[in-house]
Amino acid sequence: MNINEIVDFAQKFDVYGKLLTTKQQKILTSYIDYNGSISEIAESNQISRQAVLDLIKRTKAKLDLFEAKLKILEKQNAFKKELTFTCENLDLTKKQKEKIFEVIEKAGV
């Protein structure tokens, strides 16, 4: 996976991760959040490297399906883009704009 695919995967995991099984969540957390290698993840979960690779592949497909059906991430990104554009075009001070962007980030948008 290239960096853009990894970022996309991580964003989908952030949005839809709670819909996955505990095992899927644990392995993806190790892979995405802690940048664990396939070998490290396999060893710590006492499964084969192939099992880790298969789980990641199947889970990525599941996250892609969730996004294709629900489009939460797409809507969230469109909303953030529109909000950013609107904020940048308001007659506000730099400090006010920074505060708005800070609130947007805290809201997880």
C-alpha positions as CSV (number, residue, x, y, z in Angstrom):
1,M,0.0,0.0,0.0
2,N,1.2,3.5,-0.8
3,I,0.9,6.3,1.7
4,N,-2.4,7.6,0.3
5,E,-4.0,4.1,0.6
6,I,-2.7,3.8,4.1
7,V,-4.2,7.2,5.1
8,D,-7.5,6.2,3.4
9,F,-7.5,2.9,5.2
10,A,-6.8,4.6,8.6
11,Q,-9.6,7.1,8.0
12,K,-12.1,4.4,7.2
13,F,-10.9,2.5,10.3
14,D,-11.5,5.6,12.4
15,V,-15.0,6.0,11.1
16,Y,-16.1,2.3,10.9
17,G,-13.8,0.5,13.2
18,K,-16.4,-0.1,15.9
19,L,-18.3,-2.2,13.3
20,L,-15.5,-4.7,13.2
21,T,-14.9,-7.7,15.5
22,T,-12.6,-7.3,18.5
23,K,-9.9,-9.4,16.8
24,Q,-10.1,-7.2,13.6
25,Q,-9.9,-4.1,15.7
26,K,-6.9,-5.3,17.7
27,I,-4.9,-6.3,14.6
28,L,-5.8,-3.2,12.7
29,T,-4.9,-1.0,15.7
30,S,-1.5,-2.7,15.8
31,Y,-1.0,-2.3,12.0
32,I,-2.3,1.2,11.6
33,D,-1.9,3.0,14.9
34,Y,1.3,1.4,16.1
35,N,2.8,0.7,12.6
36,G,3.4,-2.9,13.6
37,S,5.0,-5.2,11.1
38,I,3.1,-8.3,9.8
39,S,5.6,-10.5,11.6
40,E,5.3,-8.6,14.9
41,I,1.5,-8.7,14.7
42,A,1.5,-12.4,13.9
43,E,3.8,-13.3,16.7
44,S,1.9,-11.2,19.3
45,N,-1.4,-12.8,18.3
46,Q,0.0,-16.3,17.9
47,I,-1.2,-16.6,14.3
48,S,0.6,-16.9,11.0
49,R,1.8,-14.0,8.9
50,Q,-0.6,-15.2,6.1
51,A,-3.5,-15.0,8.6
52,V,-2.6,-11.4,9.4
53,L,-2.3,-10.5,5.7
54,D,-5.6,-12.2,5.0
55,L,-7.3,-10.4,7.9
56,I,-6.0,-7.0,6.8
57,K,-7.1,-7.7,3.2
58,R,-10.6,-8.9,4.2
59,T,-11.0,-6.1,6.7
60,K,-9.9,-3.4,4.2
61,A,-12.5,-4.8,1.7
62,K,-15.2,-4.6,4.5
63,L,-14.3,-1.0,5.3
64,D,-14.4,-0.1,1.6
65,L,-17.9,-1.7,1.4
66,F,-19.1,0.3,4.5
67,E,-17.9,3.5,2.9
68,A,-19.4,2.6,-0.5
69,K,-22.8,2.0,1.2
70,L,-22.9,4.7,3.9
71,K,-20.5,7.4,2.5
72,I,-19.9,8.8,6.0
73,L,-16.3,9.7,5.3
74,E,-17.2,11.2,1.9
75,K,-19.9,13.4,3.5
76,Q,-17.5,14.3,6.4
77,N,-14.8,15.4,3.9
78,A,-17.2,17.4,1.8
79,F,-18.6,19.1,4.9
80,K,-15.1,19.9,6.1
81,K,-14.1,21.3,2.7
82,E,-17.2,23.5,2.6
83,L,-16.7,24.7,6.2
84,T,-13.1,25.5,5.5
85,F,-13.9,27.4,2.3
86,T,-16.6,29.4,4.1
87,C,-14.4,30.2,7.1
88,E,-11.6,31.3,4.9
89,N,-13.9,33.7,3.1
90,L,-15.4,35.3,6.2
91,D,-14.1,38.7,7.3
92,L,-12.4,37.4,10.4
93,T,-9.1,37.9,12.0
94,K,-6.4,35.2,11.7
95,K,-6.8,34.4,15.3
96,Q,-10.6,33.9,14.9
97,K,-10.1,31.7,11.9
98,E,-7.5,29.6,13.8
99,K,-10.0,29.2,16.7
100,I,-12.7,28.0,14.3
101,F,-10.3,25.5,12.6
102,E,-9.3,24.3,16.1
103,V,-13.0,23.7,17.0
104,I,-13.5,21.9,13.6
105,E,-10.6,19.5,14.4
106,K,-11.8,18.8,17.9
107,A,-15.3,18.0,16.5
108,G,-13.6,15.3,14.4
109,V,-14.8,16.8,11.1
